[in-house]
Amino acid sequence: MKKITINWRKILLTSIIFLASSAIQVLSLNAFLIPNKVFSSGFNGIAQLLSLLFVHAFSLDLQTGIFIMIFNIPIGIIGWKMIGGRFTILSFLNSIFVAVLQIVVPTHSLTTDPLLASLFGGLLLGVSIGLALRYGFSTGGMDIVAMVVQKRTGKSLGALMNAINFGVVLVAGAFIGWQNALFTLIGIYATGRAIDALYTGYQKLTALIVTSKGDDVVEALHRDLIRGITILPSKGAYTKLDSMTLMMVLSRYELVEMQEIVHDADPKAFINLISTVSVSGEFFDADRQLQMKKAITVPKVETVEAQLEAEQQLEAQLGQVEDNKN
């Protein structure tokens, strides 16, 4: 029976990032965006608009956090049922925790200048999202929806997310004021820049992994990630030592898992990430990966030749799975 080991250091680090990300997001909302009527992107922006609507239309002071919670509860349940996993659970818990904190923490503006509010609010929100994504979860909302769609179809929700942000800006401009709408655009731009600085914003990535333990790394990756790997023989210019360079294309939601797998197998491995504009050919979505994991037992890789043979077996068994479906 395989002994289950608990990585307490990883759990502690994830917990610290979870709390820090939540606190930063609430600071962004309660100290900059909400009191200055500057709106964030995605469902949080819609929640801010609904909060103002209920105040003006029904004289009900419902906090933004209440609407954040209303949006994220069904999204979290759907995400869990459709894809499950650590990402969905942590993202859902993060969104609920932020909603509760937003309700409990008093709303107090640190500046009355809407330009400063949009810049600092947007940057802090981007830092919150970027930190969360970097450590394997998100702030909920559209991130969970995007993951469901991306993992099940391989497509991005960029157009829909842009449409939602555009709608938030239009509604803010029409009912609050066009100056607020313009400051909202500045805040959304600042959020995007902060996310890009902390975490890749690309949907697909090409990873180049330089390692002296190529066979161990390949075996570990094939055990947990169903992704094709190209092996390139390499040699260090300074050390003159032989190594392997592994090239693979993966989605950004698999990035943290890939890095953990590689560094567990080879702590000294060097990973270089390159943005991938498009992929021509077969790029497995989550359903296809799950199907292959159930149908295929990946053989232990001892040599480069065995790796090539293993990939041929994967392709052959995938073909059998497709024939059985038809």
JOJOLIN-V945400 format. One line per field, one symbol per residue. ss: DSSP state (@ for helix, = for strand, . for the rest). phi: phi as a letter, one per 20 degrees, with the letter a starting at -180 (. if undefined). psi: psi as a letter, one per 30 degrees, with the letter a starting at -180 (. if undefined). A space follows every 10 residues. Layout:
ss=???
phi=???
psi=???
This chain:
ss=.......@@@ @@@@@@@@@@ @@@@@@@@@@ @@@....... .@@@@@@@@@ @@@@@@@@.. ...@@@@@@@ @@@@@@@@@@ @@..@@@@@@ @@@@@@@@@@ @@@@...... ...@@@@@@@ @@@@@@@@@@ @@@@...... .@@@@@@@@@ @@@....@@@ @@@@@@@@@@ @@@@@..@@@ @@@@@@@@@@ @@@@@@@@.. ...======= =..@@@@@@@ @@@@.....= =====..... .========= =@@@@@@@@@ @@@@@....= =====..... .....@@@@@ @@@@@..... ...@@@@@@@ @@@@@@@@@@ @@@@@.
phi=.ffeddefff fffffffgff ffffffgffe dcfffdldde emffffffff ffgffeecld eefggffgff feffffffff feclnfgfff ffffffffff ffffffebfe bdefffffff ffffffffff ffffdnbben mfffgffgff fecmdddgff ffffffffff ffffddqfff ffffffffff fffffffebf eefccdddde becgffffff fffdcecfcd edfbbffeem efbddddbdb effeffffff fffffbgefd dddcfdfbcd pecfefffff ffffecdfff edbfffffff fffgffffff ffffff
psi=kkkkkkieee eeeeeeeeee eeeeeeeeef feeefghkkl lafeeeeeee eeeeeeeghk ikleeeeeee efeeeeeeee eefaleeeee eeeeeeeeee eeeekkjkkf kgjfeeeeee eeeeeeeeee eeefggaaga bfeeeeeeee fffgllgeee eeeeeeeeee eeeefekfee eeeeeeeeee eeeeeeefkk gkeklkkjjk kfheeeeeee efefkikkkk kjklkkeefg kklkjkklkl lfffeeeeee eefeejfgkk kkkkkjelkk ajjkaeeeee eeeefkjklk jeleeeeeee eeeeeeeeee eeeee.
